Amino acid sequence: MDVSKIYLLGVQIHDLPIDNLLAFIVKTVSQNQRAIISNVNVHAMNLAYQIPKFRQFLNESDVVFCDGFGVKWGAKLLGYCIHNRYTPPDWIDLLCEECVQHNMSMYFLGAKTGVAEEAAVRLKQKHPLLQIVGCHHGFFDKQCDSAENQAIRAEINRLNPDILILGFGMPTQELWLRENWDKINANVAIPAGALFDYVAQVIPRGPRWLTDRGFEWLGRLIIEPRRLWKRYIIGNPLFLWRVIKQRFGFEHFD
């Protein structure tokens, strides 16, 4: 795909409008090709810095879009400009519309028991012709050769969805996909973090005036302080420090 790409802390990031991303998904499915659509925010960048396998997964993904204002600002410190930033809860309805229009099906894998199913119900209420062919929670033995893992792969392959959306959280969803993708019959895989929780309204999002101004992380921290304080209170300054080191030539990546 011919699209602007930069490298930040050794991770590729594509700068493309959401319409182009949706068109790429439709084209991939219609031509019976395969693609992984990943995303990065500050948390992902810190994980990629620490976990080489995760960084490799991102750099082998077909698209890596910007899902955080912190990444935009970090790129700006290095002299780059990322114009497009969006997060899966913001464009899931657009994807559903494309799925209805182009007869594409989805499978939801992840979150706690019943959450993916509730997300599917809510999306179908808004998009009655939407095909969500199956759902499964994310609490199973994820070792590649475990009986549970093989059973889930078999179910996905039996249902043969066009798009597989995962909601295990980073880096679990990406590392699971890294081990299992070549054994799964689907055209497009999208690791999407807490998407199902948001759609099912299990976890509320911060107000739009906050999230649209670069403070989605603050909204999440206020809602889940005990779980997320390290990610943001420690992780955000750490990311900034690493970008500054790259800016002045003290960080190098293969």
C-alpha positions, 0 to 999 in steps of 0.5 A: 500500500502506497502510504506515508510511513515513519519510524518512531522508537523503531516502530513503523507508523502509517499516516492514512485517513480512516477512509483509506484504511476502510478501503484497504480492508474492503480491498483485502477481503474482496481480493481474498488476500490477508492483512493485519491492521495494528495500532499504536499509542504511547503504551504500545510504544513502551511495550515495543521498546521492551519486547522485541517480539512485539516490535517485530509484530508491529513492523510486520503488520500491513498497516499500523495506524496512530491511536494516540495523541502522545504518538503524534506529539512524539513524532513531532519532536522528531520532525515528523507530522502524523496527520491522522489519529483514530481509535477503534471505538471511534470507527467501529460503526464505519467498519460495520457500515462497510461490512453491510455494504460489501457483505463482509462478516466479523468474529469477535474474540476477547474480553470477559464472558458475555462482553463480546456478545453484548457488543455484537448485540448493540452493533446489530441493533444499529446495523441490522444486516451486520454479520457477526458470525461468532463471539468468544471471550478472551479467558482461555489457555492461549498456548498455541497447542492447548486444547482450548486454543485449538478449539477456538481456532477450529470454531473460527475456521468453521465460521470463516469470518472475513474480519477477526477482531481481537480484544485481549489487550496489548501485547497479549492479542498481538503475540497470540496473533503472531503465533496463530495467524497462519492457522486461521481462515480470515482475511483481516485481523484487527487487534482492538484492545478494549473495543468490546468493553466500550461498545458493550458499555462495560467501561465508559469512555471519557467525554469527547471534549477530553478525548478529542483534545489529546487526553483520552489517557486522562479519562481512562486513568480517572475511570480505572486508576488502580489498573492504569496508573503505572501505564500513564503516570510512569509510562507517559514520561518514560515515552517522552524521555525515550523520544528525546534520546532518539532525537539527540542520537542516543537511541538507535534501532535495527 
